[in-house]
Amino acid sequence: MSGDQDEEHGVGQPAGLPRADGPLVDVILPDGQHLYAVVKARVREPDGWWYDLQIHVPHQSSEHGRLLALPAAVDFRAPAALCTPVDGQPYDHVPTMRPGVTPAWKVEEKVYFGPERGPARIVHRGDCRAARDLARPASTEQARTVLDRDAAACEVCRPDRPLRSAA
């Protein structure tokens, strides 16, 4: 991790910007409001570039009878024309998807609908077909970081072998 990053909170941000786990862009919403969102990927579509973005909103939870406001991730996609880069943000590691090009790695965000829980994320090779839930493209560095933090390696494509041996 580079010196301008904080291991606990993600990317180091210039004064006045929120801490985030990736580079921020200023997004214009349909009603004209602006918000900062984390860029998760760039996607080339037939009509132009789009960004896969993420924000965190308050979510009600409870612990021992106490109500808590915990962050809940909200993923969305916006056209690049509505996204303005923020000075000082490191966009060079944002995964970029183009039609017909397979990403090196994918990080699957698991969706659970019952009481069973497993790892929050699963790392796959880019061409693995075992991903069942939302899977985003990832660079080698991002896949390695996610795998080291809180993810499991796919048991079909075993991406942990080259990722861990290359470290």
C-alpha positions as CSV (number, residue, x, y, z in Angstrom):
1,M,0.0,0.0,0.0
2,S,1.4,3.4,-0.9
3,G,2.2,6.0,1.7
4,D,-0.8,8.1,0.9
5,Q,-3.2,5.3,1.8
6,D,-4.6,4.4,5.2
7,E,-4.8,0.6,5.7
8,E,-7.9,0.8,7.8
9,H,-9.9,3.4,5.8
10,G,-8.7,2.9,2.2
11,V,-7.5,5.6,-0.1
12,G,-6.1,8.7,1.5
13,Q,-8.3,11.7,0.6
14,P,-7.4,15.4,0.3
15,A,-8.8,17.6,3.1
16,G,-12.6,17.9,2.9
17,L,-13.2,14.7,1.1
18,P,-14.6,11.6,2.8
19,R,-12.4,8.5,3.3
20,A,-13.2,5.8,0.7
21,D,-12.0,2.4,-0.4
22,G,-11.2,3.6,-3.9
23,P,-11.0,6.8,-6.1
24,L,-13.9,9.2,-5.9
25,V,-15.7,11.0,-8.6
26,D,-18.3,13.8,-8.3
27,V,-21.6,12.5,-9.7
28,I,-24.5,14.7,-10.9
29,L,-27.8,13.1,-10.0
30,P,-30.9,13.5,-12.1
31,D,-32.3,16.3,-9.9
32,G,-29.0,18.3,-10.1
33,Q,-27.6,17.3,-6.8
34,H,-23.9,16.3,-6.5
35,L,-22.4,13.5,-4.5
36,Y,-19.1,11.7,-4.2
37,A,-19.1,8.0,-5.2
38,V,-16.3,5.4,-5.3
39,V,-15.4,4.2,-8.8
40,K,-15.4,0.4,-8.9
41,A,-15.0,0.0,-12.7
42,R,-15.1,1.7,-16.1
43,V,-17.3,0.0,-18.7
44,R,-17.3,0.6,-22.4
45,E,-20.8,0.2,-23.7
46,P,-22.0,0.7,-27.3
47,D,-23.1,4.2,-26.6
48,G,-20.0,5.3,-24.6
49,W,-18.2,4.9,-21.2
50,W,-20.1,4.2,-18.0
51,Y,-18.8,4.0,-14.4
52,D,-19.8,1.3,-11.9
53,L,-20.0,3.3,-8.7
54,Q,-20.7,2.7,-5.0
55,I,-21.9,4.9,-2.1
56,H,-22.7,4.0,1.5
57,V,-26.0,5.0,3.1
58,P,-27.2,4.5,6.7
59,H,-28.9,1.2,7.3
60,Q,-30.9,0.4,10.5
61,S,-29.7,-2.6,12.4
62,S,-29.9,-3.7,16.0
63,E,-27.5,-5.2,18.6
64,H,-28.7,-6.3,22.0
65,G,-31.9,-4.3,21.6
66,R,-30.1,-1.1,20.6
67,L,-30.8,0.4,17.2
68,L,-27.7,1.1,15.2
69,A,-27.1,3.1,12.0
70,L,-24.6,1.0,10.0
71,P,-23.3,1.7,6.5
72,A,-24.9,-0.2,3.6
73,A,-23.3,-0.2,0.2
74,V,-25.4,0.9,-2.8
75,D,-24.1,0.0,-6.2
76,F,-25.1,1.9,-9.3
77,R,-24.0,2.8,-12.8
78,A,-23.7,6.3,-14.3
79,P,-22.6,7.6,-17.7
80,A,-19.1,9.1,-17.7
81,A,-20.6,12.4,-18.8
82,L,-22.2,12.8,-15.4
83,C,-19.0,12.0,-13.5
84,T,-16.3,14.5,-12.9
85,P,-12.9,13.3,-11.8
86,V,-11.6,14.7,-8.5
87,D,-8.1,16.1,-8.4
88,G,-5.6,13.9,-6.6
89,Q,-7.6,10.6,-6.9
90,P,-5.7,7.5,-8.2
91,Y,-7.7,6.3,-11.2
92,D,-4.9,4.2,-12.7
93,H,-5.9,1.0,-10.9
94,V,-9.7,1.2,-11.7
95,P,-10.6,-2.0,-13.7
96,T,-11.6,-1.2,-17.2
97,M,-14.0,-3.5,-19.2
98,R,-14.3,-3.5,-22.9
99,P,-16.5,-5.8,-24.9
100,G,-14.7,-8.9,-25.9
101,V,-11.9,-8.4,-23.3
102,T,-11.8,-10.7,-20.3
103,P,-10.6,-9.1,-17.0
104,A,-7.7,-10.8,-15.2
105,W,-9.7,-11.3,-12.1
106,K,-13.3,-10.9,-10.8
107,V,-14.4,-10.2,-7.2
108,E,-17.9,-11.7,-6.5
109,E,-20.1,-9.9,-4.0
110,K,-22.1,-12.7,-2.4
111,V,-25.9,-12.2,-2.0
112,Y,-27.4,-14.4,0.8
113,F,-31.2,-14.9,1.1
114,G,-31.3,-17.3,4.0
115,P,-29.7,-17.9,7.3
116,E,-26.6,-19.4,5.7
117,R,-23.6,-17.1,5.6
118,G,-20.2,-17.6,3.9
119,P,-17.4,-15.3,2.9
120,A,-18.5,-11.7,2.0
121,R,-16.5,-11.9,-1.3
122,I,-15.0,-14.6,-3.5
123,V,-12.1,-14.0,-5.9
124,H,-12.2,-15.7,-9.3
125,R,-10.0,-15.7,-12.3
126,G,-11.4,-13.5,-15.0
127,D,-12.6,-16.4,-17.2
128,C,-14.1,-18.4,-14.4
129,R,-17.8,-19.3,-14.9
130,A,-18.4,-20.3,-11.3
131,A,-19.4,-16.8,-10.2
132,R,-23.1,-16.7,-9.5
133,D,-23.7,-13.3,-7.9
134,L,-22.6,-9.8,-8.7
135,A,-18.9,-10.1,-9.9
136,R,-16.8,-7.0,-10.7
137,P,-13.6,-7.0,-12.7
138,A,-10.4,-6.4,-10.6
139,S,-6.8,-5.7,-11.2
140,T,-4.2,-8.2,-9.8
141,E,-3.4,-5.8,-6.9
142,Q,-7.1,-5.4,-6.0
143,A,-7.7,-9.1,-6.2
144,R,-4.7,-9.8,-3.9
145,T,-5.8,-7.1,-1.4
146,V,-9.4,-8.4,-1.3
147,L,-8.1,-12.0,-0.9
148,D,-5.8,-11.0,1.9
149,R,-8.5,-9.1,3.8
150,D,-11.9,-10.8,3.9
151,A,-12.5,-13.0,0.8
152,A,-12.3,-16.6,-0.1
153,A,-10.7,-18.0,-3.2
154,C,-13.0,-19.7,-5.7
155,E,-12.7,-23.5,-5.2
156,V,-13.1,-24.1,-9.0
157,C,-10.5,-21.8,-10.5
158,R,-8.2,-21.4,-7.5
159,P,-7.0,-17.8,-8.1
160,D,-5.1,-17.8,-4.7
161,R,-2.3,-20.0,-6.1
162,P,-0.9,-17.4,-8.6
163,L,-1.9,-14.4,-6.5
164,R,-0.2,-15.6,-3.3
165,S,2.9,-17.0,-5.1
166,A,3.5,-13.8,-7.0
167,A,3.5,-11.7,-3.8
